């Protein structure tokens, strides 16, 4: 892919590294001369030291042949302007970082794919690790629902049961669905069926319509989430 990355700051720099390492043709637009020189010396990409809110700069960066542009400026207004110019130049995929959540709807109205400020996402992820220590990884779906990964403990109520048996026992309901199973001895993830038996140490990918609440993680033998929620402080 031919990708234009606008900005070589805390967000743009690792993005440039990932995109170039994956074999993409990358052009970086960076206003700061020192930062532009640093990127040019460290990465296999073309760097344009100019203002990305000027249409001619985007043309110089190869907008006419770009498959995508990613705006990582630390100012939402700048990212909006870049996105609008990219639309005028018919760049197929336009992605932007959004720093203020209140501006998210504006970007969506103009048809831009968005990602919330990564620093905020990291902070939320770290807090979640404290709030739900049993959850290996998770992703929010809407305001409440979550898809998360969790390991089955030896004494878990669901351990040794088939999914059908767990459903009959009332452990799983319409709001809780096991969507994938990773097992240490299996070569690839297992697609669960009603007759699939859940084993100790299975890593499950679970959808929960009410989120990864302690009541849900109890099913998989993790009771530490209750302690995390009842604690008044971290105890450091």
Beta strands, then each sheet from edge to edge (+ up, - down):
strand 1: 2-6
strand 2: 25-29
strand 3: 46-48
strand 4: 68-71
strand 5: 93-98
strand 6: 113-116
strand 7: 135-141
strand 8: 145-151
strand 9: 176-182
strand 10: 203-208
sheet 1: 3+ 2+ 1+ 4+ 5+ 6+
sheet 2: 7+ 8- 10+ 9-
end
